[in-house]
């Protein structure tokens, strides 16, 4: 079956109904193994709750970059305990990290965009390739409200960088709807969210944001003219067959 047909078939299952039902429908129709990557943010915790509660056939994995907040690590443990999930944890290659630090120092990512992308490449992008290996569909917690680039995404796309189908079940879900879902189901969340951290990544690269600032403006905030992305989600070369509406 061609890529166009796979994308169109899965996109056709995304209807005007609760996102939880769309998630179950797309997972059930996936052309092969399904993987969900979580960084334990609000969106990811909501998706984890559905996967565990509905016992969906989805492998759950996370990237431990070695620079995460202690609060994130604590939530990882709490999530495993709450849902009884086996969350595969993928760390960067130790030799690659050592070589990176030898080149740019422990915090060289502050010095240039090139250095920062090199750090993300070692700590995130390479481990992600190992996470995705052998899977046909990748579920993410991307929402349109998170950034201008993400606002243009379709619910189902072909990720040519990683050669995998990609599904964003929360794409059109608004922040208030997400918070209501989390509260209603008493889903555990990172306490940093209540301290002004809407988007949480590595500790040295994440700060709190002021009221009214974009959600991802606290990520790599020193890069005034760069997109707040690490390279995990490449927003070009997409194969699209249905809009989010």
N, C-alpha and C positions, 0 to 999 in steps of 0.2 A: 504494500500500500504506500502511495506517495506521501511526502510530507504535507502537501496541500490538503490531501484528504484527511490525514490524521488531525491537523489543526482545525479544519472545518467541522469534522465530526465532534471533536471535544468542545469547540466553541458553540456548536449548536445545542449543547446540553446546558449552557449557561443561560438560564431564563430569569424572568422577573419574579423571583421567589426568594425566600431566605437563603443567605449565602451558605448556610450549613447544608442545605439540601443540594445546592450546586456542587459543593465540595464532595459530598457522597456520590453524586451522579458521575462526576468526572473521574474520581478515583476508580469507581466501578467499571468505567469504560476505557481505562488506560490501556495502551497497547503493550504494556510490560510493567516491570517493577516500578513502584512509586517511592520517591524519597522526599522528605520534608526537612528543610534546614531551619533551625531555630537559633536565634540569638537571645531568646527569652524576653523579647520586648512585648509590648501589649498585644500587638497583632499575632505574634508567634504563640503567645500563651493562649489566646482564643482558639487558634487552629489546633494547638496541642490538645486542648480540652475536648474538641470535637473528635479528633482522631482517637483519643483514648476512650471517650464515652461511647462512641459508635463502633469501636473496635474496627476501624478501617484498616485495610491492608496497606499500611504506609510505614516505611522505615523512617524513624526520626533520628536526626543527627545534628551535631553542633560543632563549631570550630572553637577550640581553646587556643587563642593566639599567644597566650603567655603574658598578656598585658591587660587582662580583664579586671573590672571592679570586683572587690570582695562581695559586694551585694549581688552581683550577677552570678558568681560562683555559688553563693548561698541559695539563690533562687533555683539554680540548676539542681542542687541536692533536694530542695523542697518539692520541685516538680516531679522528680523521679519518685519520691516517696508518695506524693499525693496520687499519682496516676499509675504507679507500678510499671512505668515504662523503662525499657532499655534504650537509653539515649546514647547512640554511638558518638564518641568524642574523638575528634581528629585534631592533632597538634601539628605545628610546622616541623619540617625536617630540622633536627638539631644542628647539623653541619651547615645548612643554609642560613640559619639564624646566626651562628657564630661568624660566618663569612660576612653577613650583612653588618653586624656590629663592628667587625674589624674594619670595614670600609667606611662606615658613616658614624660610628659611635652608638651608644645606647639610645639616644634621642635625636639622631641625625635627621629624622623625618621632618623636624621643624625647619630645617635649613632650606629645603627646596621641594617643589612638587615632584621632581624626579625621585628624590630620596624617599618621599612619603609613599609614592606609588610602588617603589621597590620594596619598602617595608610591608605594605599591604599584599604585594605579590608573594612574598615569602610566608607571611603569617596567615593569609586568608585565601588567596587565589589558588596557590598550589595545593593546599589541603582540600579545598573545595573540589578540585578535580578528582581527588581520591574518594570524596564523599559521593559524587555523582556517578562514578564508574559503575557500569552495569545496570543503571536505571534508565527507564524510558520517559518518565515524567517527573519534573521537579516542581514541588509546591513551595510558594514563597508567601511572605506576609506583606508584600508591597500593596500600598494604597495610593490612589491618585492624589490625595491631599498632601502627601509627603514631600513632593517636589514638582517643579514644572515638567521635567522630563518624564516622571512617573505618571503625570496626568494624561500623557499621550498614549500610554500603553493599552493594548487590548487585553482581555482576560486570559486568552490563550495565545501563545506565540512560540515560534521556533527560535531557540537560542543557538545561533550558529557558532558562537565562541566555544560553547561546551557540548554542542551536538546533542541537544536534548529538548524535548517539549517542555514548556513551562506554563504553569497555571497560577494565577493570582486570585484566589477566591474572595479576598477582601477588597479587591480593587476599587469598587465604587462605594464601599461602606464608609460612612461619615464617622468622625471622631466620637460624637455623642452616642451614636448607635453602638460603637465598639465598647465604650465605657459602660453603657447600660448592660451589654451582654456579659462583660466581665464581672460586674457587680451582682447581677442576677444569679450567676452561677458560682459566685464566690471563688473565682479563679485567682490563684496566687500571682502577684505581680511584683516587679522590682520596686522597692521603696524609693529609689532615686527618682521615679516618675513624679512623685509628690513634692520633690525638691527642685523641680524645674528642668528635668532631663527628659524630654519627650522621645529622643532617639539616643540609644546607649550603645556605644561600641567599646573600643579600648580606652582605658582610663586616661592615658596621656593625650588622647585625641578627642575627648568629649568634654564639653562644659555645659552648664545650665544655660537656658535661654531666657530672655526677658519676655514678658507678656506681649503677644502680637508678633514676635519673631517667627519665621518659618521653622517648622519642626526639626529640620535637619541643619539649621544654621549653627547648632552647637557641635557639629561634627567637622573637624579640621577647620575650625573657625579662623585660623590665621591665613588661610588661603582665600583672599578676598575675591579673586577673579576666577577661581576654579569651581568645578561642579563638586558637590559634596557626595562623592561616590568613591568606593574603594576598588572597583574592578570586578566585584562579584556579579553585578548586574549590568550587562552591556546593552545599551538602548539603541542599537543600530543594526541594520541588516535583518530586520524582523520579517517573518513570514506571517502575514495577517489575513484572516478571512472573515472576521466579524468584529464589529465595534463593541465597546463595553455597554452600550445602551440597548 
